[in-house]
Amino acid sequence: MSRTVPPVDGAVALTLFRALPNGDTRGYTATTFPKDPWQGCEQMVRMAAALGYIDSAGGDCYAVLDVLDCDGDIVQDYPIRSAAGFRFLKRKLGVVVASTDGDPDPTRRQKGGPA
């Protein structure tokens, strides 16, 4: 069993990204960990890896867990291997759709958003 690489120094937040089957993409809001940003990122990565949802290897993936620095730049990513892993991380991180390629108003699809 390979060990998942921990987040890089300077990691302060996590977010998700997914390419849909029709070619559109979805970006999600970022989650921060105010008490200890790096430790929060590391704990979430370790938990997801222990459950088999992410790893450090390349290859096919369902979505991506992005690690962000204090400027909001992606400094590292982990492939999410399954829909179950994506749902788990989305729920644990509490993220929602922030941007959708192909849909100029992502709130249109959110519950309570404009029709």
N, C-alpha and C positions, 0 to 999 in steps of 0.2 A: 504494500500500500504506500503510495507516495504522499509525502507531507505537503500540504498547501502552503505556499509562500505567504508570510504575514504581510499586512499592508506596509507600504513604504513609510519612512519617517516623514512627517508633515501631513499625513492623512488626517482630515478633519470631518469628512462627511461621506455618505454613500448614496448612490442613486441607481436607478435601473434604466435600461435601454432595451427596446425590443423592435425587431423588424417583423412586420406582419406578413402572412403568406401572400397578400396582394401587392407587396412591395412598399407599402407605407411604413413609416417608422413612428415610434412613440418614445418620447422622453418623459421622465417622471421627476417629480420634485425631489430635492435632496433632503436627507435626514442627517442632523448633526447630533453630537453627544456632548452637551455643554460642560459636564463635570470633568471629563477627560476624553477629548475627541479621539486621540489615537487609540486609547484603550477600548472605547466603544466600537470603533471600526474593527479592531482586532478581534474582539469578542464575537461580533456578528459574523465575521469571516470564519473564525474557528468553529462556531456553531453550525453554520451552513456547510462547511467542509465535513464536519463530523457526521452530518446527516446525509452526506453524499450528494448534496445539491450543487456544489461548486468544486472546482479544482483549478490548479495552475496550468494544466496542459492545454494545448491548442486543440483544434478539431471542431466538430459540429456542436452547435449550442442552440438553445431555445431563446435565450436572452443573455444580457450581460449585466453584471454587477460592477459599476464603475466606482472607483475610489477618487475622491476630489481633494485638492489642497485648499488652502485658505483663500485663493483667488478664484476658486470654482473650476479650475482646470482639472481635466482627467489625468491622473498620474499613474494609474494602474487599473487593470480590469481583470475580472474573473468570469469565465464562461459559466452560465447557468445551464445545466444539462437537461432540464425537463420542465414541463408546465407546472408540475407539483412544486418544484423548487422555486419557480418564479412566483407562484401564488403564496408560498410560505414567506419568501423575502418581502414581497409587496405588503403582506399583512403585518409582519414583524416591524418593518421600517415605517409603516403608515404612510407610504407615498401615494400620490395620485398623479394622473396624467397632467403634464405641464405643457407639452407641445406634441403636435401630431402632424407629420408630413402628409399632405394631401387633404387636410381638414384645417382651414384657417382659424376655426373657432373650436378648440378642444372641449370647451365647457358645454358645447351642444350635446355631447354624449353623456355628460355627468348628470347624475340624479339631481333634479331641481334646477338644472341649467336651462337656458332658452331652447325651445324646440327647433 
